[in-house]
């Protein structure tokens, strides 16, 4: 692979994914130049000091100007806004991509504007951590990195993204936008909703004279881990996949109602079956 050699990859947004991607490329593909812009000057200063970017830009337009490839590492709504507002300049690049966790709305926006160099991407990597302390050069190693393109996408742009993904240490997986969003409504969106709802339920608990933090058992902490994520990022991820998320929640609600009904009716067999809690010795 050498299509990326000598190219400047401009990363718009230095959150966990954007900063980690810049770091991964600097480590794994030293022949690539990296540039970045973020609304928080401190993140750009730190990225330059850590040498994970070769240069920073004064604004988004300046980043696009110096980049051959642009990676938009922003929340979903901001990605759509950027690819719409900055289309004339972005269309001149060899590749424009993103790291959004919802693909249909992004691909639709790119198609509407008439991009031929746009390929949407979603790395299945990341934690609830934020900012520069969340940057990790090995964040993507071994992970799946989904990619989907508008029908008119240039094969050269597709190949560039495949190479960028491998350069980050990930596995490129081509997927249809609708299949991606439908699956992630269940595997990602629903767990986020449950985490935030559980945290709110916990916050409403009366301490009854006892420090309720003592009751935050490991299973609760694990189930609510993602509730520490950036709230705006989570909101946009969930809201922009709301159609499929609503369906996934409807399905889950049906399962929960079966469980609740078994408890109310004092029906242990239905309860076991609903949760798959088979004994292994006397369950038939």
C-alpha positions in Angstrom: 0.0 0.0 0.0 1.3 3.4 -0.8 -1.6 5.5 -2.0 -1.5 7.5 1.2 2.2 8.1 1.2 3.0 11.8 1.2 -0.7 12.8 1.6 -1.9 15.1 4.4 -4.8 13.7 6.4 -6.7 16.5 8.0 -8.7 15.6 11.0 -11.6 17.9 12.0 -12.2 17.3 15.7 -9.7 16.0 18.3 -12.0 14.0 20.6 -11.1 10.5 21.5 -11.5 9.0 18.0 -10.0 12.0 16.1 -7.0 12.3 18.4 -6.4 8.5 18.5 -6.7 8.2 14.7 -4.0 10.9 14.2 -1.8 9.1 16.7 -2.3 5.7 15.1 -1.4 7.1 11.6 1.7 8.8 12.9 2.9 5.5 14.5 1.9 3.1 11.7 2.3 5.3 8.6 5.1 7.7 9.2 5.0 8.7 5.5 1.6 10.3 6.0 1.3 13.9 7.3 -1.4 14.7 9.8 -3.1 18.1 10.4 -6.0 19.0 12.7 -8.4 21.6 13.8 -10.5 21.6 16.9 -12.7 24.3 18.5 -10.7 23.8 21.7 -7.3 25.3 21.2 -5.8 23.4 24.1 -6.4 20.1 22.3 -4.5 21.3 19.2 -1.6 22.5 21.4 -1.4 19.2 23.2 -1.7 17.2 19.9 1.2 19.3 18.5 3.3 18.8 21.7 2.8 15.1 21.6 3.7 15.1 17.9 0.6 13.2 16.8 -0.1 16.0 14.3 2.4 17.7 12.0 0.4 21.0 11.9 -2.7 22.6 13.1 -5.1 24.9 11.2 -6.7 28.2 12.3 -10.2 27.0 11.4 -12.1 24.3 9.6 -11.7 26.0 6.2 -7.9 26.2 6.7 -7.7 22.5 7.6 -9.6 21.6 4.4 -7.3 23.8 2.4 -4.1 22.0 3.4 -5.5 18.5 3.5 -5.6 15.9 0.7 -8.0 13.7 2.8 -10.4 15.0 5.4 -11.7 13.0 8.3 -14.7 14.6 10.1 -14.5 13.4 13.7 -17.5 15.3 15.1 -21.0 14.4 16.4 -23.5 13.2 13.8 -25.4 16.5 13.3 -22.2 18.4 13.0 -20.9 16.0 10.3 -24.0 16.6 8.2 -23.7 20.3 8.7 -20.0 20.3 7.6 -20.4 18.2 4.5 -23.3 20.4 3.4 -21.9 23.8 4.2 -18.3 23.1 3.0 -19.2 20.9 0.0 -17.5 23.1 -2.6 -14.1 22.8 -0.9 -14.6 19.3 0.3 -15.5 18.0 -3.2 -12.0 18.9 -4.3 -10.3 16.5 -1.9 -9.3 12.9 -2.8 -11.3 11.5 0.1 -13.8 12.9 2.6 -14.9 10.6 5.4 -16.3 10.6 8.9 -16.3 8.5 12.1 -20.0 8.7 12.8 -21.9 5.9 14.5 -25.0 6.4 12.3 -24.6 6.1 8.6 -27.9 6.6 6.7 -28.3 10.3 7.5 -24.7 11.0 6.6 -24.7 9.1 3.3 -28.0 10.7 2.4 -26.6 14.1 2.9 -23.5 13.3 0.8 -25.7 12.0 -2.0 -28.0 15.0 -1.9 -25.0 17.4 -2.2 -23.5 15.2 -5.0 -20.2 14.0 -3.6 -18.3 11.4 -5.5 -15.3 11.4 -3.1 -17.3 10.7 0.1 -17.1 7.4 2.0 -18.7 7.2 5.5 -16.8 5.3 8.2 -17.5 4.0 11.7 -14.7 2.6 13.8 -16.0 0.1 16.4 -13.7 1.4 19.0 -13.8 3.9 21.9 -14.7 4.2 25.5 -16.7 6.7 27.6 -13.5 8.7 28.2 -13.2 12.2 26.7 -10.5 14.7 25.6 -6.8 14.2 25.3 -6.6 11.7 28.1 -8.7 9.4 25.9 -6.2 9.5 23.0 -4.6 6.1 22.4 -2.5 5.1 19.4 -3.6 1.5 19.6 -7.3 2.3 20.0 -8.3 0.7 16.7 -6.0 -2.3 16.7 -7.9 -5.4 15.8 -11.3 -3.6 15.7 -13.8 -3.6 12.9 -14.0 -0.3 11.0 -17.2 -0.1 9.0 -17.4 1.8 5.7 -20.2 2.6 3.3 -20.4 4.8 0.3 -22.9 6.7 -1.8 -23.7 4.9 -5.1 -21.6 7.4 -7.0 -18.4 7.1 -4.9 -15.1 7.0 -6.8 -13.3 3.7 -6.4 -10.1 5.7 -5.6 -11.7 7.2 -2.6 -12.9 3.8 -1.4 -9.4 2.4 -1.7 -7.9 5.4 0.2 -10.3 4.8 3.1 -9.4 1.0 3.1 -5.7 2.0 3.3 -6.4 4.5 6.1 -8.3 1.9 8.1 -5.5 -0.6 7.8 -3.0 2.1 8.7 -4.9 2.7 11.9 -4.6 -1.0 12.7 -8.3 -1.9 12.1 -10.2 -4.3 9.8 -12.2 -2.7 7.0 -15.7 -4.0 6.7 -18.0 -2.8 3.9 -21.7 -2.6 4.9 -24.9 -1.1 3.7 -25.9 2.0 5.7 -29.4 0.6 6.5 -28.0 -2.7 7.8 -25.4 -0.9 9.9 -27.9 1.4 11.6 -30.5 -1.3 12.1 -27.9 -3.5 13.9 -26.4 -0.8 16.0 -29.8 0.3 17.2 -29.8 -2.9 19.2 -26.1 -3.4 19.9 -25.1 0.2 20.7 -28.1 2.5 21.0 -30.2 0.4 23.4 -27.3 -0.2 25.8 -26.7 3.6 25.9 -30.4 4.3 26.7 -30.4 1.6 29.4 -27.2 3.0 30.9 -28.6 6.5 31.2 -32.0 5.3 32.5 -30.3 3.1 35.1 -28.1 6.0 36.3 -31.2 8.2 36.6 -33.0 5.5 38.6 -30.0 5.1 40.9 -29.8 8.9 41.4 -33.4 8.8 42.6 -32.8 6.2 45.2 -33.3 7.4 48.8 -30.1 6.8 50.8 -32.2 5.9 53.9 -29.4 7.1 56.1 -26.8 4.9 54.2 -24.3 6.2 51.6 -26.0 4.8 48.4 -22.6 4.6 46.7 -22.0 1.5 48.7 -24.8 -0.2 46.7 -23.2 0.6 43.3 -22.2 -3.0 42.7 -19.8 -4.1 39.9 -22.7 -5.2 37.6 -24.3 -1.7 38.0 -21.0 0.1 37.3 -20.5 -2.1 34.2 -24.0 -1.5 33.0 -23.8 2.3 33.4 -20.2 2.8 32.2 -21.2 4.5 29.0 -23.4 7.0 30.9 -20.2 8.9 31.5 -19.9 9.6 27.8 -20.1 13.0 26.2 -23.9 13.8 26.5 -24.0 15.7 23.2 -22.3 12.9 21.3 -24.7 10.4 22.8 -27.8 12.5 22.1 -26.9 12.9 18.4 -26.0 9.3 18.0 -29.4 8.2 19.4 -31.5 10.9 17.9 -30.2 10.4 14.4 -31.0 6.7 14.5 -34.4 7.3 16.3 -36.5 5.3 13.9 -34.5 2.1 14.3 -33.9 2.8 18.0 -37.7 3.1 18.6 -38.2 -0.3 17.0 -35.4 -1.9 19.1 -36.8 -0.4 22.3 -40.3 -1.7 21.4 -38.9 -5.2 21.0 -37.0 -5.0 24.3 -40.1 -3.6 26.0 -42.0 -6.7 24.9 -39.3 -9.0 26.4 -39.2 -7.0 29.6 -43.0 -7.2 29.9 -42.8 -11.0 29.7 -40.3 -11.0 32.5 -42.4 -8.6 34.6 -45.5 -10.7 34.0 -43.8 -13.8 35.2 -42.8 -12.1 38.4 -46.3 -10.8 39.0 -47.9 -14.2 38.3 -45.4 -16.1 40.4 -44.4 -18.1 37.3 -40.8 -19.3 37.7 -40.8 -21.4 34.5 -41.8 -18.5 32.3 -39.2 -16.3 34.2 -36.4 -18.8 33.5 -37.4 -19.2 29.9 -37.7 -15.5 29.3 -34.2 -14.8 30.5 -32.6 -18.1 29.4 -31.7 -19.0 33.0 -31.7 -22.8 32.4 -30.6 -24.9 35.3 -28.8 -27.5 33.3 -29.8 -30.2 35.7 -33.6 -30.2 35.8 -34.6 -27.7 33.0 -36.2 -29.4 30.0 
